[in-house]
Amino acid sequence: MVDKRSLSSRLDALAERIGELEHHHTAGDPDGPTDPSAAPSHFCTVPELPERQFGAEVSLERVRAIVDIGSKWLNGTNLHYYFFESGAWGADDATKDVVRQAFGVWKDVGIGLDFTEVSSAADAEIRIGFQRGDGAWSYLGRDILDRGQQERTMNFGWDITVSGPNGLDTAIHEIGHTLGFPHENQNPNAGIVWDEDAVYDRFGRPPNSWSRQTTHWNIIRKIPPDTVEGSPWDPNSVMHYSFGAGLILQPTEHRNGLRPQPGLSQKDMEVVKFFYPPTNGTVAPELKPFESQMLSIAPGEQKNFNVIPSATRYYNFRTFGESDTVMVLFEADDGEFKYVKGDDDSGKDLNASFRVRLYKGRKYQLRIRLFYKSSGGETAVMMW
């Protein structure tokens, strides 16, 4: 004989479970079985850091240029990456191979950066861990230089050896952050209007279990319009989240979900090559003592100069003009340029300058990226 109370209890539990599944589907939950093409259940975060502050004398135009470009590396940089080998931050070779492949995807675009794996955390700018349950994240661009030598700058918190957007695309996405690219879904030019309650609910539940602040920082918050220079929205960018139905109210065509195509989009490749153009075959002019050189470049662009000292002594380097730049000197060492000294004058009413001892017979290269220049004149550089 059937126990009516037990049957009633089971029916109530079943009704509750059906209600949960229906709620998950309408809220855009990717785990819902009714939508097999829905977004992956895990999402990346960018660690929240204090936003850079500028004095009242710095115009919004300058702020826009500095913030947009300041996270990017100097072109020609060789970024070294290291995998933590043991403990909670370690991983097997198959997992590491996915990340290696992702570095290759960016390099195969034909950019002017190199990526070299090293065996010591002290030799790496990019330090990669695989702590499960800690999410996937990376600091943005040059922010990784402010981390301690034994700290992670990137983490993969779930299995990326699987196929689909939770696999290789996750690694490509995190490396994109390290190259200085933010989440594309936060581009203010997207015109996205969120169902904020649904977004907070969706990401507040497992497997992400984010706080409202984390959800706001990575999804709801718009990148300040003054920092994107009118960059058009690219819904297919690898830097864009994939969303299930019920989270986006506008544009209306994305109410049933927004799922970028796998891999780098055409716009991704165009943008990364703007900041990091190929350097093959490019011959840098020589910068000689007491001879000024005009930069003649636009904001975001870079110019390199070879420096071949004729005597061993201290030399001064300085930019001239109303501009914001980062200027760095590298020394050629066994086929690789290694950092010697640099200065970043962005947001200051100063010019980039430094004094450094150079050695006769060695080869150096000075690299200058322009953030901003006034409309009233050109920017030059001199050594003496």
C-alpha positions in Angstrom: 0.0 0.0 0.0 1.3 3.5 -1.0 2.1 5.8 1.9 0.1 8.9 1.0 2.2 11.2 3.1 5.4 9.9 1.5 4.0 10.2 -2.0 2.8 13.8 -1.3 6.2 14.7 0.0 7.9 13.3 -3.1 5.4 15.2 -5.4 6.1 18.4 -3.5 9.9 17.9 -3.9 9.4 17.2 -7.6 7.3 20.4 -8.1 9.9 22.4 -6.3 12.7 21.0 -8.5 10.7 21.7 -11.7 10.1 25.3 -10.5 13.9 25.7 -9.9 14.6 24.5 -13.4 12.1 26.8 -15.0 13.5 29.7 -13.0 17.1 28.8 -14.1 16.0 28.8 -17.7 14.1 32.1 -17.6 17.0 33.8 -15.7 19.5 32.7 -18.3 21.1 29.9 -16.3 23.4 28.0 -18.7 23.0 24.8 -16.7 19.3 24.5 -17.7 18.8 21.4 -19.8 16.3 23.2 -22.2 19.1 25.3 -23.7 22.1 23.1 -24.7 23.8 26.0 -26.5 23.6 28.3 -23.4 26.6 30.1 -21.9 29.2 28.2 -19.9 28.5 28.0 -16.2 31.9 29.5 -15.1 32.9 33.1 -15.7 36.1 35.0 -15.4 36.8 38.0 -13.1 39.2 40.8 -13.2 40.6 41.6 -9.7 39.3 44.9 -8.5 42.0 47.5 -7.9 41.6 51.2 -7.0 41.1 53.3 -10.0 43.9 55.7 -10.8 43.3 59.3 -9.7 44.2 62.4 -11.6 44.6 66.0 -10.6 42.0 68.6 -11.6 44.4 70.0 -14.1 44.4 66.8 -16.2 41.6 67.2 -18.8 39.1 64.4 -19.5 40.7 64.0 -22.9 44.0 63.2 -21.4 42.5 60.9 -18.8 40.7 59.0 -21.6 44.0 58.5 -23.5 46.1 57.5 -20.5 43.6 55.0 -19.0 42.9 53.4 -22.4 46.5 53.0 -23.4 48.3 52.8 -20.1 47.5 49.2 -19.5 49.2 48.1 -22.7 52.8 46.8 -22.9 55.5 48.4 -25.0 55.5 46.7 -28.4 58.5 44.4 -28.8 58.3 43.2 -25.2 59.0 39.5 -24.5 56.6 38.5 -21.8 57.8 35.5 -19.8 55.3 33.2 -18.2 55.7 30.6 -15.4 53.5 27.7 -14.3 53.4 27.0 -10.5 54.4 23.4 -10.3 53.0 21.9 -7.1 50.4 22.3 -4.4 47.0 23.9 -4.9 48.4 26.1 -7.7 49.9 23.2 -9.8 48.4 21.4 -12.8 49.2 18.5 -15.1 50.8 18.9 -18.5 47.6 18.6 -20.4 46.2 21.6 -18.6 49.4 23.6 -19.2 49.3 22.7 -22.8 46.0 24.4 -23.3 47.5 27.7 -21.9 50.6 27.3 -24.1 48.2 26.8 -27.1 46.4 30.0 -26.1 49.6 32.0 -26.1 50.2 30.6 -29.6 46.7 31.8 -30.8 47.6 35.4 -29.9 51.1 35.2 -31.3 49.8 33.7 -34.6 47.9 36.9 -35.3 51.3 38.3 -36.1 51.7 40.7 -33.2 55.0 42.3 -32.0 55.0 40.6 -28.6 56.8 37.4 -27.8 55.9 34.8 -25.1 58.5 32.7 -23.5 58.0 30.0 -20.8 60.5 30.1 -18.0 61.2 27.8 -15.1 61.4 30.4 -12.3 58.7 32.7 -10.9 61.4 35.3 -10.4 62.0 35.5 -14.1 58.4 35.8 -15.1 56.0 38.7 -15.5 53.1 36.3 -15.9 52.7 33.7 -13.1 50.0 31.2 -13.6 48.2 29.1 -11.0 45.4 26.5 -11.3 43.7 26.6 -7.9 40.4 24.9 -8.2 37.4 26.8 -6.9 39.2 30.2 -7.1 37.7 31.1 -10.5 39.5 32.2 -13.7 41.0 35.6 -13.5 43.9 37.8 -14.6 45.1 41.3 -13.7 44.8 43.8 -16.5 47.9 44.5 -18.6 50.8 46.2 -16.8 49.0 45.9 -13.4 50.7 42.5 -13.1 54.0 44.3 -12.5 52.7 45.5 -9.1 52.3 41.9 -7.9 54.9 40.1 -5.7 57.2 37.7 -7.4 55.6 34.7 -5.7 52.0 35.9 -6.3 49.8 34.6 -9.1 48.9 37.1 -11.9 46.5 34.6 -13.5 44.5 31.6 -12.4 42.4 28.9 -13.9 39.9 27.5 -11.4 38.3 24.7 -13.4 39.1 22.1 -16.0 40.2 23.9 -19.2 41.1 20.7 -21.0 37.5 20.3 -22.0 36.2 21.4 -25.5 34.1 24.5 -25.9 34.3 28.0 -24.4 35.2 26.7 -21.0 38.4 25.3 -22.5 40.8 27.0 -24.9 38.7 30.2 -25.1 39.0 30.6 -21.3 42.8 30.6 -21.7 42.7 33.0 -24.7 40.4 35.3 -22.7 42.7 35.4 -19.6 45.8 36.1 -21.7 43.8 38.9 -23.4 43.4 40.6 -20.0 47.1 40.3 -19.5 47.6 42.1 -22.8 45.6 45.0 -21.5 42.1 44.2 -22.8 39.0 44.5 -20.5 35.7 42.7 -20.7 34.0 43.7 -23.9 30.5 43.3 -22.5 31.3 46.4 -20.3 31.9 48.6 -23.4 29.6 51.6 -22.9 29.0 51.7 -26.6 27.3 48.3 -26.4 24.1 50.0 -25.2 23.4 46.9 -23.0 20.5 47.4 -20.5 20.5 44.6 -17.9 17.8 43.0 -15.9 20.0 43.7 -12.9 18.0 41.6 -10.5 18.3 38.6 -12.8 22.0 39.2 -13.3 22.7 39.5 -9.5 20.6 36.4 -8.9 22.2 34.3 -11.7 25.8 35.1 -10.7 25.1 34.9 -7.0 24.3 31.2 -7.3 26.7 28.3 -7.8 29.0 27.7 -9.5 30.2 31.3 -9.4 28.5 32.4 -6.1 29.7 36.0 -6.6 28.9 38.9 -4.3 26.9 41.8 -5.6 30.1 43.8 -5.8 32.0 41.2 -7.9 29.0 40.9 -10.2 28.8 44.7 -10.5 32.5 45.1 -11.2 32.6 42.4 -13.9 29.2 42.8 -15.6 26.9 45.7 -14.6 29.6 48.3 -14.4 30.3 50.2 -17.6 33.8 51.1 -18.6 33.9 54.9 -18.2 33.1 56.4 -21.6 36.1 58.7 -21.3 38.4 55.7 -21.5 37.4 53.8 -24.6 37.8 56.5 -27.3 34.6 55.6 -29.0 35.6 52.0 -29.6 32.7 50.1 -31.3 31.2 47.2 -29.5 32.2 43.8 -30.7 29.7 41.1 -29.4 31.9 38.4 -30.9 35.0 39.3 -29.1 36.8 36.6 -27.1 36.8 39.2 -24.3 33.0 39.2 -24.2 31.0 37.0 -21.8 28.4 34.6 -23.2 25.0 35.1 -21.7 21.9 33.0 -21.5 18.3 34.2 -22.0 16.7 36.6 -19.6 19.6 38.8 -18.5 19.7 41.4 -21.3 16.8 43.7 -21.8 18.4 45.8 -24.6 19.4 45.4 -27.4 16.2 43.4 -27.9 17.9 40.9 -30.3 19.9 39.6 -27.4 17.0 39.0 -24.9 17.2 35.3 -25.7 21.0 35.3 -25.1 24.3 36.5 -26.5 26.9 33.9 -27.4 30.1 35.1 -29.1 31.6 32.8 -31.8 34.6 30.8 -30.5 38.1 32.1 -30.8 39.4 35.6 -31.7 37.0 37.8 -33.7 38.2 39.9 -36.7 38.0 43.0 -34.4 40.1 41.3 -31.7 42.8 40.7 -34.3 42.6 44.3 -35.6 42.8 45.9 -32.2 45.7 43.7 -30.9 47.7 44.5 -34.0 47.1 48.2 -33.6 48.7 48.2 -30.1 51.2 45.4 -31.0 52.0 45.6 -34.7 54.5 43.1 -36.2 58.1 44.2 -35.9 59.7 41.9 -38.5 61.8 43.9 -41.0 61.4 47.1 -39.1 64.7 49.0 -38.7 64.7 51.5 -35.9 66.6 54.8 -36.5 69.6 55.5 -34.3 69.4 58.1 -31.6 72.7 60.0 -31.3 73.8 62.3 -28.5 72.6 65.9 -28.8 70.5 65.2 -31.9 66.7 65.5 -31.2 64.3 63.2 -33.0 60.7 63.9 -33.6 58.3 61.2 -32.6 55.6 62.1 -35.2 53.2 59.4 -34.0 49.5 59.3 -32.9 48.3 58.4 -29.4 48.6 54.6 -28.9 51.5 54.3 -31.3 55.1 53.7 -30.5 58.5 54.6 -31.9 61.8 52.8 -31.3 65.4 54.1 -31.5 68.6 52.2 -31.5 71.2 53.5 -29.1 74.9 52.6 -29.6 77.1 54.5 -27.2 80.5 55.6 -28.4 81.8 55.8 -24.8 81.1 54.3 -21.4 79.5 57.0 -19.3 76.2 58.3 -17.9 73.7 59.5 -20.5 70.5 61.5 -20.0 67.3 60.8 -21.9 64.3 63.1 -22.1 61.2 63.8 -24.1 60.1 67.3 -25.0 56.7 68.8 -25.7 53.2 68.8 -24.1 52.6 65.1 -24.1 52.1 61.9 -22.0 54.5 59.1 -22.7 56.1 56.0 -21.3 59.8 55.8 -22.3 61.9 52.7 -21.6 65.4 51.7 -22.4 66.3 48.0 -23.1 69.7 46.3 -23.6 70.2 43.7 -26.2 71.4 40.5 -24.5 71.7 37.2 -26.4 68.9 38.0 -28.9 66.6 39.4 -26.3 66.0 43.0 -25.2 66.1 43.3 -21.4 64.8 46.2 -19.3 67.3 48.8 -18.1 65.4 51.8 -17.1 62.2 53.7 -17.8 59.9 56.6 -16.9 56.1 57.2 -17.3 55.1 60.9 -17.2 51.4 60.3 -17.9 49.1 62.6 -16.0 52.0 64.8 -14.8 53.0 68.2 -16.1 56.5 66.8 -16.6 58.4 65.0 -19.4 59.7 61.5 -19.2 63.4 61.5 -18.3 66.1 59.4 -16.7 69.9 59.2 -16.4 71.6 55.9 -16.8 75.1 54.5 -17.4 75.7 52.9 -20.8 78.6 50.8 -22.0 80.6 51.2 -25.2 80.2 48.2 -27.5 76.8 47.3 -26.2 73.5 47.8 -28.1 70.4 49.4 -26.6 67.0 50.3 -27.8 64.8 53.1 -26.5 61.0 52.6 -26.9 58.4 55.4 -26.5 54.7 54.9 -26.5 52.6 58.1 -26.8 49.4 58.3 -24.7 48.5 61.9 -25.4 49.8 65.1 -27.0 48.3 68.6 -27.1 47.1 69.9 -30.4 49.7 72.7 -30.2 52.8 70.9 -31.1 55.0 67.8 -31.7 56.9 65.6 -29.2 60.6 65.0 -29.5 63.3 63.0 -27.7 66.9 63.6 -27.1 69.9 62.0 -25.4 73.1 63.7 -24.2 
